[in-house]
Amino acid sequence: MNWLDRLAVEAFVERLKLHRLEGLEARFMVLGKDEVKLPSSEYFLMRGREVIEHCEIEGGCGQAFTSHARNCVLPFSEVPFLDLSLEVNRALFYSALNALLNRLGEVKGTLHCKGVEAEACGDLLAAEIRKRLGKDDVVLHIGYQPGHVRALAKAFDRLLVTDMDPANIGSVKFGVKVLSSSENEEAIRRARLVLVTGSAVVNGTLHEIINWCDRYAVECVIYGVTGKGVAKLLNLPIFCPYAHDQGG
């Protein structure tokens, strides 16, 4: 187990005991493209390449993007003891972590945005970063999110994008060639700012990305609902302005 998973599990167990939540039941549901209706097939969710693991507990909910998910009901006390060497269990655990912290009021907006909000998110992200970085500063976006990349490519001349999907690697998106995630360390070394998908915590790469950001003294910002809980635990900035609360 890597250091980040260990930290998250320990935080989960600590809160379970402190707030006496061991008796809760966690309901997990697999959600697809019909739930969010994103505006183009460029999004993995709309192509069926990813799904959302959705967790509901009494008083809270959380989500995590993954390519491996399942429907099930588990005692909440069993969740931190899942085998995190399996991605399907990582999706369960991190969606449940988001639900737990949502229930405790530590994080809000744990449900994915819908429709054109994903595109508006990119415009807002680019505008926020341009307030403090120059157009020629190197910005690295880890994980291909089309709304973000479209807006960032207009705002920055030296945008770098990496991804894990072979279908994206080497392709040109909005004038930017998508690099392999195997180039993350070198890209981080060159960057002024790193934007990393929260889904990296589910695929097991976020801990090494954070290590590299620390090594090269590069600011790291997590984006997306998957990373809401872990960003809170790490005291890292999270960008996810259009996420929804339950019932919203």
N, C-alpha and C positions, 0 to 999 in steps of 0.2 A: 504494500500500500504506500503510495507516495505521500509526501508531507501534507499536501493540500487535502487529500481525502481524509487523512488522519485528523487534521484540524477540524474538518467539517463533521466527522463522526463524533468526535469528542464534544463539540459544541451542541450537536443534536441531543446526545445522551444527557448532557448537563442540563439542558432546558427541559427535557422530558421529566427528569427527577425534580428539578426546582419547582416546576409548575404542576407537577403531579398529573401528567398527561398520558401516562402509560396505558390507561384504559380506553383511549380513543381508538377508533377504527379508521383506517385509511382506504379510500376507494380510488382506484386508479382506472382511468379510461383513456383509450387511444383516440385522439381527434385528428381529423384530416383537413383537406383543403376547403371543404364546405363550411367549416367553422369560422374561417377568417376571410375567405374570398379575396386573396391578394391580387393586385392588378395585372400581373403578367406571369407567363410560364417560366420566366427567368428565376423565379423563386423556387427553391427545392421543394417546398411544401406543395406547391401547385403542380409539380411534376410527379409527386408521389415518391420522391427520393427520401424525404423525411416526413415524420409525423410528430405530433405533440403528445407527450405523456402528461396527462392532466391528473392532478391529485386533489382530492377533497377530503378535508377533515372537518369536524364540528367547529365552525367559526373561522375557517381559513381555506385557502386554495393556492395551488402553485402549478407551474408548468415547466416543462423542459423539452427542448427539441432533441430528436434522436432518430436514427435509422432503425433502432430496435426498441420496440415497446410492447406492452401487453396490458390487457384488462385483468384486473384482479382486486381482491379485497384482502388486506393484511392488518393484523394488530399493529398499531402504530409503534409499539415497543419493539417489534421485530425489524423494523425498517433499517435502523443503523447497523444491524448485524448481517445484512445482505452481502453476498460475495461481490465486491466491487471490481473484481477482475473481469466481470461480464458487463458489457455495455448496457444490456437490458436492465440490469440491476442498478447501474449508475443512473440511468434515466429515472427509475423509480425513486432512488434515494434523493437525487437533487430536486426533483419535482416536489417530493415530500418535505425537504428542507425549506423550500420556498413557501410551502403551505404552512409549515410550523412557524416560520418567522412572520408570515402574514397574519396568522392567528394571534401572535403575541404583539402585533403592532410594530414590529421592527422594520418591516418592508411593506410597501404598498405597490399597487399596480403589478400584480403577478399574473395577469392574463394578457395574451398577445394582442397587439393592435389588429385592426381589421381594414380591409379595402385600401383606399388611397392613403390611409394614415401611414403606411409603410413608405410611400414616396415622400410624404411630407416630413417624415422622420429624417430622411436623407438631407433634405433642404435645410432643416433646422440644425442638423449636425454640422454641415459645412459652414453655415453662418456662424455658429458658436465657435468653431475652431479658428475661423478667419479673424475673429476678434482679437486673437492673441498670437497667431502665427502668420508669417509672411507667405505669399503665394509660392515662393520658391523653396520653402521649407519641406523637408521630406516627411510625409505622413504615410504610415503603414496601416493598411486595413487587412486584418487577418480574418478570413472567412468571406466568401463572396456574397454580398447582400446588394442586389442591383440598385435599389433606391439610394443606398449610401454611396456606392461607387459612382453612379451617375452624377450625383451632386458634388462629390469630392473631386472628381475628375475636372469639373468646371472650375472649382475653387483653387486647385493646387496643380502646379506644373510638374511636380515630382511625386506623384502619388504612386505608392507600391501596393499591390494586392496579392495575397497568397491564399491558396485554397488546397483542400485535400482531395477534391473530386477530380479524377483523371479526365472527366468530360470538360472541365473548366480549364485545367492547367494547359498553358500554351495558347489559349484562345485570347482574343482581344475584345475587351468589354469597355465600351465607351472610350475607346482610344488607349486603354491601358492593358498591357499584356499581363495575364494572370500567371503568377509564379507558383511553383510547388511549395507546399508547406515545409518541405525539406530545406528550403532556403530561409526559413524564419529567423534563425539566429543572425545571419549576415544582414538580412533586411532590418532587423531590430537594431543592429549596430549602427546602421546608416540613418536611422529615423530620429526625428525630434519628438514624435508622438506615435504611440501604438494604440490602435483601436482593435480590440480582440473580442470575437464573438463569445458570449457566455456558453455557447454549445461546446466550447473547448473543454469545459469541466466535465462534460459527459463523455466526450471521446478520449479523455485522459491526457490532453496536451497542455492544459492551462498552467499547470504547475511549472513546466519547463519554460513556457513563455514568460511567466512572471520572474523566474530565475534569471533569464537573459535580460529582461528589462532592468532588473536590479544590477546585474553585472555591468551593463553599459550605461547605467544612470539615465534611462529613457522613461518618460512618463507613460503609464499604462492606464487606459480607460476600457472598461468592459461594457459591451452593449448587448441589449436583448434581455427578455424576461428570464431565460434560463439562468443567467448570471446574477439575478437579484440577490439571492441569499448569500452566495459566496462572496460577492462584492462587499456586502455588509460585514461579513466575518473578517474580511481582509482590510476593511476600511479603505477600499479602492473606489474611485468614482465610477458611477454606473450611468450610462446614457440609454434611456428607454422612455421617452417623454409621452408616448401615446398608449402605453400599456393601460389596461383596464382593471378595475377592481370587480370583485364578484357582484353580480347584479347590476353592474354599471353599463 
